[in-house]
Amino acid sequence: LFEVNNQLTSVFHQWIGSSASSMPAFRQVGEKQLPNPVLCMAWSPKRDLIALANTTGELLLHRLASFQRVWSLPPSEYTGKEITALAWRPDGKILAFSLGDTKQVVLCDVEKAEVLHMFPTQSSVTCMNWMEVVEENSVLGSFHNAEDESKRFLPELPTLPKSYSTTSKIFSEEKSDEILNLLGEVRLNILVLGGDAGSVELYAYGMYKIATLGKVAGTCRSLSLSSDLRSLSLITEVQSADSISEICYVQLDTGLLSDCLPEVTRMARKFTHISTLLQYLHLSLTCMCEAWEDILMQMDLRLTKFVQEKNTSTQVQDEFLDLLLWGQSSPELQALLMNQLTVKGLKKLGQSIESSYSSIQKLVISHLQSGSEALLYQLSEVRGMSLWKQKFERLGLDSEAIDGAITAVGSFSLKANELLQVIDKSMKNFKAFFRWLYVAMLRMCDEHVPPELNKMTQKDIAFVADFLSEHFSENEELFDRKGKYFNVERVGQYLKDEDEDLVSPPNTKGNQWLKFLQESTHLKESPLLFPSYPQKSLHFVKRMMESVIELCLQKPAEVIGKSVKQAVFFPLYAVPDNSEKIPRLFQLPSLWNDKKGKMHCVVFCMPEISPSKLYLLRKGTDPNRRVPNSFMSIDLSHYLDSTDDDGVAAHCLDARFYDDEMLTVVLQGSEDQNSRRVLAQVSLASSLSFETEFHWEPSLRLDQQHSTIPCQGLVLGNQWRELENMKAQFVAVNGIRKVACVLSANLRHIRVFEMDVEDEDDEGADSQNASADQEGLETTISSQGAVEENLESEGESRVQEGDMFQKSEELLQSQEAL
């Protein structure tokens, strides 16, 4: 047994040195030639799906198995045609992508390829990162349990009618809980956007802008926010004083977000609720505008044409009053009614008005009022948070600004109620007017009048007379403004997106409440009463409300942004001459956030200095924490064995972090374009400890002092696979799903691999490597003969071998620790 144990130890030492059998062979599961070049690709964090963006602006989603396409989202004028970056939400349900031509960011539902949300950005986005906070503490846990108490007090928001705007899909199709779907999990997640002008913006849940950072020097090429919110690392391209483009590493201290994590999470969720409610109200108003039809303007236009064409000086309202009182009409009016309006046209107009007004009325009652109530509740909650100054004042919550937002929402509710009253009055007026006019037109053409329509009381006649005198008087000023003399239809003016005053504001004469307010100086100036803006449209008041709330939401973003300070700045190397040939999103360096070790990791190459070396930079997420061996390099010049390719050094084409302890690289045998390409896994475990520490010379770039960086040669063992018949150049990986996607130099040829095949096939993921190695070692053990003879049976033999294997592994781990 002692002899066998020594042999096992020897084998394990070889395994550690060469990484010979820590991972099974890669298995190719798909290959495809694409019609258009790929500009960026990203694996889903939760499923075997990969998103691709190509040069036509099309977004594609493919499955791992056989690289089967799931869906494609074509470019459009509505969103944009130039995709510049991709990022998955950490739960894998939403995909974010940015567009350079329209400067917008779009959130897309992965299940149905639907655009859920869009927002503009200050500058064109060049990179993005979507991170989920994993920091745990008791305060955050208690907040999770008390999340969203609004369900106890408010009814669910009704869904928007599917028959209206296509943009209302987010709240339609019986998805009344879509707001919570947009928020995702309770745990805070942040979408970070980097721009070409050095702008950096942080969006909580991908919706609410939680921070606007000051300008970072240069153009952002990639970025990564640490999962503990302590810092943000960026790779930027900066023009130096001597006009040389330099790649630099920047680390920003975001300690305020980390220190106030529970407060930031609560505030972010509230403000994200508010943002989605504003979108809900906007879409509700859009549906109302669609419900209002142009046919409702027909009466105004026909009456205006009648005034322009008639030869008499009689007023239009006098013509109609004569018809009402005496049953007689002028030839001009009779021609208007019988030839232009017609009996059939009058019925159609009446039905259109009733249908349209009923739809608008339902939308106001069920959607605008419900949304306004929910918005008032959420803002009141935020106001309560702002009064807890010990917790929330440092985040920039301003109670006065929130009071202004609450007042604006109240004014919007008042205007919605005013519209309801106008609709109710208009429906009564039109019903009575059309009933009388229909009977009058039937009599003109000597047709039978139904008995139920032939009965008009004195009260009905007075009602119609009042309607005619109020709505049928010619207005010269209105003709100058709108090109018409009449404004019979009073609802449409509330839905016009204009800054002008209402053509026919509501008549408040005799309103006892308004009279009481005017006479009471204390009540008139009271902050408890919402201003009503009687001269303005609903659209105008909505836009005013949105601007006030936007100002309220911007203040915390500015305060948090100003708290972020630059902690680290390292100029790494000059931009290579051939970098323009490589799509920007495939260019190194590559960033990684080591959540367990709480470190930012950067991997990059300096092809003009040493093309066969990979350089590694590690910095703690806490800028004040020192990380040993922060700079190091790995020499892959002889990656297969010491005499590989007759001593020709390998070139590293691409490198990405597979997980915290592994890199996936694409290697080329030599500079010859036809030389073989290799996909390989590089273990960092044996490369992260050096006796000598690199000392940075602040006045020099890293490439100017590369000779002093600690270096270690590495042989891959069997951790590689040759990519035959493919000029492989780039790779995208996901260590969680254990998948990789290799892209050719022409950006059209793709191969997909499962990187750890046995992990997928065998049960017991934690013990599979041990069992695989044990099977490989059984031949060595059984060849000793004496050991097998001393065992009672084959079953006992395997048990004892397993025990010896575990003991040897524990022994090796203890030796490594020492």
N, C-alpha and C positions, 0 to 999 in steps of 0.2 A: 504493500500500500504506500509505503514511504517513497519507493521508487516511482510508482505511478504518479504520486503527488508532485514529485520533482518534474516529471515529464509534462504534466498539466501546467505547472508554473512556467516552464520554458515556452510551451505553446502560447500561453497567455501573454508573455512578454513580447513574443513576436507579433501577436495580434495588436497589442497596444502600439508598438513601434510603427507598424505599417497599415493599421486600420484594415486588416485583410479580410475579416469576416464579420464586421460589426453591422454590415448592411447587405441584404441579398441583392442580386442583380436587378438592374432597372428593367421594367417591362414596357415595351411600346404598346400603347392601346389605341392609337389613332394617328392618322397622317392625312394632310390635305393641302392641295394647291388652291390658294385663294385668288379670286379675280382682281382684287385691289390691294395695294400695299397697306400693311398694318402700321399704325402710328403709335398705339399704346395697347397694353393688355394687362389684365389684373384678375387674379383668382378670387373667387368667393371665399370668405373666411369660414363658412359653415357648410358649404355644399360643393360637390364636384362640378362647378360651373366656372367658366372663364369668360370675361367680357373683353371684346376687342373693338377698337375704333379704327376705321380706315380713312384713306385720303379723301374719299367722297363725302365724309361727314356721317357715314352710317355707323350705328352702334349695333354690334352683334353679340348674342349670347349663345355659347356652345357648351355642350355636355362633354364630360371626360370620355365616356364610352364612345369610341369610334369618331370622336370629335363631331358629334351630331349637333346641328343647329337647332336651338330652342325657339328663338325669335330674332327679328331684326327690327330696328327702329330707324326708318329712313330720315334723312335730313329734311328740314322744312323751314319756310320763311318765318314761321311762328317762333321756333326755338333758335335755329341757327344751323350752319353747315360746316363749321370748322371746329371739331372737337380737339381740345388742347390738353385735357387731363381726365383721369378716371379715379374713382374711389368707392369702395363698398362700405355700407354701414356695417358696424361690427356684427350685427345679428344676421347679415346676409339678405335682408328683405328689401332693401332699397339701394339703388345704384345712383351715385351722383356723377355728373359729368359737366365740364365747363365748355363754353363755346367762345372762340376768339372773335368771330365776326360780329356777334351781338352783345358780347361782354355779359353773358348770363350764366347762371348755374342752374341746372335742371336736376330735380329729384325724380327718379323713375321707379315705378313699381316693378319688381323683378318677376312677379307671377304673371302679370298681364301686359307688360311693356307699355304702361300708361304713364303719362306725365302727371305727377301728383302736385308738384310745386315748382315755381321758378322765381328767381330773384336776381336783380342786376348787381354788378360789382363795379368798384371804382375803376379798375384797370383790367386788362386781359389776364385771366388766370393761367399761370404756367405750370403749377403743380398743386396737388391737394392730398390731404391725409385725413382719414376719419378714424378717430381713436375713442376707445371706451375706457372710462376710469375704473381701475380695479382696486383702488385704495379702499380699505375697509375700516370703519370705526363705528362705535356704538351710536353716535349722534346720527350718522347717516342711516344706520339701520333703523332707528326709531322713526326717521323721516319716511323711509320706505313704507312702513306700516301705516302711516297716517296720510298717505298720498291721495290727493284729489278727493276731498270731502264734498266737492260740489255736487257729486251724484246724489247726496242725501238731500240737497236743497233745490236742485234744478231738474226740470224734466229733460229727457234726451232731446237733442236737436233733431227736428224732423229732416228727412232727406230731401234734397232738391229734386224737382221733377226731372226725370230722365229725358223728357221730350224737348227740353230747352237746350241751353248752351252746351256744346261739347266740353267746354272747360269746367263744367260742373260735375264731371265724373268723380271727382275726389269725394264729393258728399252725396253721390247718388247711388243707384243700384243697391238700395237697402244697406248702405254702409254708413249708418249714422254714427258709428264709433270710429270713423276714419281719423279723427283728430288724435285719438290715442294711438292708432296704428302709426301715424306719422311720428309721434313721440317715441315709439318703440318701447324698450324696456325702461323701468324706472331709473336704472343706473345712468348717470350722466354720460353722454357721448358728444364729442365735439368734432365738427368738420373744420379743418384748417385749410385756408386758401392762401397761396402765395402768388404774387403778381409780377409782371414784367418790369414794373417801376419800383420794385422793392416793397410793395404794400403787402401786409399780412393781416388777414381777418379770421376771427374765430366765431363759428356759428354753433350754438348749443342745439343739439338734436337736428342739425342741418337746417334749422329754420330761423332761430333768433340770434342776431349778431351780439355776441357776448363781449367781444373785445375788438377794437381797431388799433393795431400796433403802429407805432411811429415808423417812418420810412427806414427800411433796412438797406444798407449800401448794396447797389448792384441789382441784378435780376435773380429772383428765386428760381432755383433749378430743382430742388427737392426739399422736403421738410418732414419733421416727425415730432409730434407732441408726446411727451412722456406720459405713461399711464397713471403716474402719481401726480400729474399736473405741476411738477416742480420746474420744468424747463421745456423750452422748445428749441430743437436743433434745426439748422438750415444749411443748405449748400447754396452758395450764391456765386454768381459770375460778376467780378468787379473789374473795372478799368483802372489800372494803376497809374501813377504819375507819369511813367514813361510810355503810356498807351499800350501796355501789355494786358491782355485779358487774363485774369487770374481766377482760379477756383478756390474758394475760401470756405472754411467751416465757421459758422456763427452759432453761439448758444445764448439764448435769451432766458433770463430769470423770470419765471411766471409764478413766483412764490405766493402772491396774493390769492390766486385761484386755489392753490393747494391748501393754504392756511384757512381759507373760508369755504372749504368744499361743501359742507352741508348747506350753508347759506346760498352759495352759488348754484347748487343743484335745485334748491327750492325756487329761487328767483328765476332761473333759466326755464324751469317747467311752467311757471306762471306766465312768463313773458311769451313762451312758445304757444301756450294756450291762447293768449291774447292775439298773437300773430295769426293763428289759424282761424280764430273767430272773426278777425277783420277780413280774412279771405272768404269766410262763409257769408258775411254780410255783403261783400263785393259781388260774389256770385249770385246771391239772392236778388240783388238789385239788377244784375245783368239779366236774370230770368224775367224780372218785371218789365224791363225795357223790351224784351223780345215778345212779351205778352201784349204790349201796347202796339197796335197795328196802325199802319199809315191810312187805312180806310177810315179811321176815326176822324181824320182831317177833311174828309170829303165834304161835309156840311159847310165848314168854314170856307173852303176853296170855291164851292159852287155859289155860295152867297156873295163872295167877293166878285166872281165873274158876272153875277147878276147885276151888281151895282155898276160895274164898268160898262155893261152892254145896254142897260135899260135907258129909255128916252125920257122918262118922267123924273120930276124932282122929288117925288114922294120917298120918304124914308122906308127902309126895308121893314122895320118893326111896325110901321103904320100899315103896310101892305098886309102883313100877317095878322095884325089886330083887326083889320077890316074883315079878313076871312074868318077870324074867330067869332067876332060879334055879329056880323051880318050875313056870313056865309057866302060872301061875294069876293071875287079876286080880279085883279087887273089881268089883261091878256098876257103881259110879261111874266107875272107870277105864275099864271096857269101854265105857260110854256115851260117855265123853270121846273115846275112840279111834275108835269105830265111827260115832258120830252127828255129832260136831263136826269131828274131824280128818279122818276117812275115809281109805280106802286111796288114792283118787284125789288127795285133798288132800295126803297125805303125799308122794306122788310129785312133785306140782307144787312143794311146798315144798323138797324135796331138789334138784330141778333148778334152782330159783331161787337157792338158796344156792350151789350149785356154779358157776352162771353168773356170779352177782354177785361172788363171791369171786375167781374167775379174772380177771374184768375189773379189779377193784381191784388185784389182784396184778400184772397186766401194767402198769398205770398207775404203780404205785410203782416197779417195776424200771426201766421204760423212760423214764419222764418225771420223777418226783420225784428219783430218784438221778442221772440225767443232768443235770437242772437244777441240783441241789445241787453236783455236781462242777464244772460251769461257773461257778457263783457263787463257789465257793471259789477257783477259778483267778483270776477277775477281781479278787476282793478281795485275793488274795495279790499280784497285780500292783500294785494300788493301794497296798498296804502297802510294797512296794519303792519306789514313787514317794515315799511319805511319808518314807522314811528318807534320801532325797536332799534334805536340808534346804535346801541352797543354792538349789535350783530351786523346791521345792514348799512350803516352810514358810510363805512369805508368802501362799500361797493358802489356808491354813487346813487343810491335810491333817494330821490327828492320828493318829499310829501307834497310840496306845493305844486310841482309839475304833475304829480298823479291826481291831485285835486282838479287841476285844469282838464286832465283827460277824462275824469269822471263827469265833469260838467259838460264836456263836448259830447259824450255818449248820451247824457240826459237830453241835450238839445236835439240830437238825432232821433231819439225816441219820441220827443214832442212833435217833430216834423213828420214822422211816420204816422202818428195819431192824427195829425192835421190832414194828411193825405187820405186816411180812412174816412174822415168826415166829408172831404170833398168828393170822394168816390160815392159815398152813401147818398149825398145830396144830388150828385149828377145822375145817378141811376134813377132816383125818383123823378127828377125833372125830365130826363129823356123818355122815361116810360110814359109819363102823362102826355108829353109833347107829341111823341110818335103815335100814340093811340088816337089823339085828336086829329093829327095830320093825315093819318091813314084813312080815317072815316071821311075827312073832307075830300081827299083825292078819289075815294070810291064814289062819292056823290058827283064829283066833276065828270067822271066817265060813266055816270048813270048805272053803276053796278050795285048789286044787292049788298046792303050793310047788315052784318050779323047783329041780331037784337042785343046781345050782351055788350057790344061796343057802342051802341047807339044811345046809351044812357050817360049823360054828363050832368052832374049837379052844378049848382052855382059855385060851390067850393072848388070843383075841378076847373071850371072856367077861370076863376080868379087865380088859381095856381098857375095855369098855362099863361095867363096874361102877365103875371109877375115874371115868369121865366122869359117871355118874349121881350119885355121892357128892359130886363137886366142883360140879356145875352145877345139881342139882335140890334143893338144900337151901333151905328157906324163909328169907327175910331180911326181918325186920320193919322194920329201918332203911331198907332199900331201898324198901319199900312207902311209907314216910313221905316219901321223897325223890322217887320216880319213879312211885308209884302201881302198882307191880308187885312181886311177891315173888321173881321169878327174873330172872337175867341169863344165860340160856343162850347168847344171841348176843353175842359179845365184840368184834366188829369195829366195829359202829356207834358205840360210845362214843368211838372215836378220831376219828371224823369229825364229832362234834358241836361246833358253835362255841359252847362254853360255858367259863366260868371254873372250874366245879366240877371236883373230882378225878374220876378214873376210878372207875366203880362197881366194876369188877373188875380191878385192876392185875395185871400179870403176876406169876406166882409165881416168885420168885428164890431160893427155898430150895434150898440145895445147889449154888448157882452158885459154882464155884471161883474164877473171876476176881474176882467181887464180894467174896468173902471175902478174897482176897489184897489187894485195894485197901483194904478196911477195916482190915486189920492193918498196912498200910504207910502211915505218916504222911506220908512224903515224896511218894509217888505220889498219895495222896488229895487233896493240896492243889496238885498240879502243874498249871501253866497249859497243859501240853501235852495234857492229857486233857479231853475235852469232857464237861460235865455231861449226865446222861441224863434227868432229870425223870421218874421212873417213874410218878408219880401223875397226870401231866397228859396231855391229849389231843394229837393231832397238830395240830389247829387252834390250840390254845393256844400250842404251841411255835412254830408258824408266825407267829402274830401277834406273839409276843415277838421273833422274828427280824426281822420287818419293822420293828418299832419301833426296835430297836437299829441296823439298817442306815439307817433314816430319820434317826436322830440323827447317824450317821456322815456322811451326805450333806448334812445341813443346815449343818454347821460351815463348809465352804468358802463356801456361799451367804451366811452371815452375815458372814464375814470380808471377802469381796469387796464385799458391800453397804456395809459400814462404810467402805471405802476410797473410795467415791464421794462427791464433794463438789460443792456447787453453785458453778458458775463464773460464770454470767451470769443476771441476772434483769431483764427489761424489761417494765414494764406498758405494753401497747400502746394499748388503747382500752376504753371502757365498752361493755358488751354492749348492742346495739340493742334497742329495745322489741319489734320484730317477730321476734326470734330464736326465740321459743317456737313460732312457726308452722313453722319449718324443722326437719326431722329432724336430730338432733344430728350424725350422721355425715356429713351434707352441708354442715354449717356451716364457713365459713372461720374461721381461717387454714388453709392447706394447706402441709404440710411436704414437703421434698425433700432428698435427700442427693446432692450433686454429687461422684461418686466421683473423677473426674479432677482437679477443682479442689480436692478435699478441703474442702468447705464444706457447711454446713447452710443451706438456702434456705427462706424463708417468704414466701408471697404472701397478701395479705389486702386487704379493702376496709374503709373506714370510711364507710358509707352516710349516716350522719347528718352527717358533716363534708363529704365530697366524694364523692358516689356514682359519679362518672365516672372516678375515679382508682383505679389499682391500686398497692398499696404493696409494696415488696420489701425484705426484710431478709436479709442474708447474714452468716454468722459462720463462721470457720474451725473445722474439726473439732478442731484443737488450740486449746484455749481461750486460749492465750498468743499465738497468731498474729493479727496485725492484718490485716484485709481492707479494702482501699480501697473507697470508696463502699458502705459497709455498709448505709446506709439510702438509699432512692430511691423515686421515684414515677413512674408512667406515666399521662399524661393521654389518655384515650380519648374525650373529649367529642365530637370530630369524627373518628370512626374511619374514615369512608369518604372524605370530602373536606372542604374548609374550609367549605362551605355546606350541609352535609348536614342534612336535616330542618329546614330553615329556622332553623338555629341552635339547635335543641333538643339539649341535652346527652344523651349516652348514659348508661345505667346498667349497671354491671357486676353480673351476677347470680351468676356462679360463675367460678372460675379454678383450673386445675390445671396442674401442671408436666407438659408433654409429654416433654421431655428437658432436658438441662442448659442449653440455649440457647433454649428455646421454651416459651411458655405457651399453653394452650387455654382460651378464655374463652367464656362465653355473655353476650351483650350485649342490652340492651333499648333501643329507640329513645327512650322517655320513660317517665315514671311511669305513664302510661296502660296498664292491663293488656292492652289490645287492640293496643298498638303492636307493631311487628315485632320479632322475636327473631332474633339472628344468632349463628352459631357461627363463631369466628375463631381464627386462629393469630397470636400476638404474638411477634415475634422480640425476644429480649433483647440480641442482639449490639450493637445501636446504642444501647442504653439503659443500659449498664453503665459508662459513663465520663462523669464530671462533673468540671468544674474545681473546683467548690466541694464541700467535705466537710461532711456534717451533724454537728453537735456536740450530743450528747445532754445534756439538762438532767436530772440524776438525780432531782430532786424532783418532776418533772412526768411525766404520762403522755405517750405519743407523740401522741395526738390533741390534746393541749393545746399542742403545739409543731409542729403539722403544717405551718404556713406556712413554716417554715425548711427543710423537707425538699426537696432538689433534685428538680426535676420536668422531664420531657421529654414533649412532645406526640408522638403517633404516628399516622400514617395507615396503614391496613392494606393498601392497594392491592387486589390480588385475593385476599388471604389470608382470605377469609370466604365464608360461604354463608348465605343467608337461610333460616330454618326456617319454611316456610309451613304454615299450618293447625296450628300447634302452639305452645302456651304453654310453650316450653322454659324450664327453670329450672336444671337441674344437669347436670354432665358428668363422666364417668369416662374416662380416656385411658390408653393404653399406647404410648409412643414407640418401644419396641423392636419391637412388632408393628404399629405405625402404624395404630391403631384408636381409635375414640371411640364412646361411648354417651351419648346425650342423653336426659334424663328430664324429663318435663313437671312443671308445678307441682302437679298433682293426684297425682303419683307413680305413675301407671298407664300413661302413654303413652311408648313408648320408640322411639328411632330409632338405628340403628347405622351408622357411617360408616367407610370406608377413607380414611385421611387423606392417603396418598401413593400414589395409584393406580398411577402409572407405575413406581414402585419395585417394586411387586408383579409388574407385567406384563412389564417389560423385563429383559433379561439385563444383567449388569454393573452392579450396584447403585451402585458408587462413581462411575461415569462418566455416569449417566443424566441428572442435572440439567444437566451440561455439554452433552450431546447435545440435550436438549430446548431449552435456550437457543439453541444453535447453529441448530437448525431455525427457531426464531422470528426469528433475525437474518438468515437467508439472504435473505429478501425485501428487507431494507434494503440488504444488500451488493450483491445483483444489480441493484438499481435504479440503481446508479451507472453502469452501462454500460461505462465505460472499463475498469474492473477485469475484467469478464467477458471483454471482447474480448482482453485481454492473456494470458488463460489458454489453454493448449493444448487442454484438453478439460474436460468436465464433471467427470470423476473427479479431475483435477489441481486443479480449482477447489475441490472439497470438501476435499481434503487441505490446500491452502494456507489455506483458511478455518479449518479445525480448528487448524492451527499458530498462526495469528494469534489465534484465540480463547484458546488456552492461554497464549501469550505475554502477551496483554492481562490475562488473569486473574492470572498471576504478577506482572505489573507492579502491578496493583491491590493484591494482597496485600502486596507490598513497601511500597507507599505507605501502606497502612493500618498496617503494622508501624511505619513511621517516625512 
